[in-house]
């Protein structure tokens, strides 16, 4: 009897889940930042020492964006990989020496990705707030990241311009001569 009761309870709990319609796939994001991007320092404004010579690899799958530095040369400042979920919800992330909050969303017009980051305040300071707007040129060859940071009521801004590296065709082996 107990075994039958467990089976009925299991079915009662399982059937609504099994019968529930599968979630609809999320719509295609309005922008795709995927690619290998080289910082154009001459076109950029207020480039930090950490970003000089940066080459970033962006992998985007729907609303998930992973940004990784290309292999860095010895002696070059370290850039860390990061991942964003562009869904308008806040996520706790490691920021600087503590935990902060990151929210990424597509702009209302679909022409940009907007990022809002709050970071814990360094000792003796107020909380840091950073907002960024990422856009792509119409042809997808240029990625612009405009960022404004506010700390202790003072603002700083930068504009980083990246150029997409042309995709390298896969290497094809050379044909071998035919012996006659």
C-alpha positions, -999 to +999 in steps of 0.1 A: +000+000+000+028+024+009+045+016-024+013+024-044+008+057-024+044+068-032+039+060-069+007+081-070+024+110-052+054+107-075+030+109-105+011+138-091+043+158-086+059+147-119+030+150-144+025+188-142+062+192-149+062+167-178+031+181-193+043+217-190+051+233-224+088+237-231+100+273-226+100+294-258+136+301-270+147+336-261+147+360-290+180+365-309+200+393-293+200+425-313+238+427-314+265+400-316+299+410-302+316+377-311+351+379-325+387+389-318+390+426-312+422+447-311+422+480-292+428+510-315+446+533-290+448+562-314+410+563-318+403+557-281+402+582-253+417+578-217+431+543-222+442+528-189+477+512-187+460+479-182+442+481-215+471+492-237+478+467-265+447+447-255+433+420-278+400+406-265+382+374-276+345+377-273+323+346-274+286+353-274+258+327-272+225+344-270+225+368-241+257+353-225+289+372-234+323+359-224+353+383-228+388+369-225+421+384-232+442+369-260+473+352-246+493+379-229+531+384-233+553+382-202+555+415-184+522+427-198+496+438-173+471+411-165+436+413-179+410+389-164+383+371-183+347+380-175+312+369-184+280+389-186+244+378-189+224+405-208+190+400-193+184+431-172+188+413-139+215+422-112+242+396-106+267+396-078+303+396-091+338+400-078+347+437-084+381+450-073+387+437-038+351+428-029+317+419-042+297+443-064+266+441-086+264+440-124+233+445-145+235+442-183+206+449-207+200+456-243+191+492-250+154+500-258+163+507-294+184+475-297+215+495-308+236+489-277+243+468-247+241+489-214+261+478-184+257+491-148+282+481-121+284+491-085+315+483-065+323+483-029+340+516-018+377+515-010+384+526+026+376+562+030+355+565-002+319+563-013+306+534-034+319+534-070+294+533-098+302+526-134+280+527-165+290+516-200+274+515-234+287+491-260+278+497-297+289+481-330+294+499-363+268+490-389+293+467-407+303+450-374+340+459-378+342+484-349+331+480-312+329+511-291+328+509-253+320+542-236+323+541-199+317+566-171+329+560-135+318+580-105+337+578-072+334+603-044+312+624-066+339+628-092+335+614-127+359+599-151+352+587-186+368+567-213+361+556-248+377+524-260+375+516-297+382+481-309+387+468-345+375+433-354+403+411-367+395+395-400+386+358-395+415+336-405+405+309-429+413+274-417+447+262-428+444+237-457+472+213-465+491+218-497+482+193-523+508+166-527+524+161-562+511+131-580+538+106-589+536+092-624 
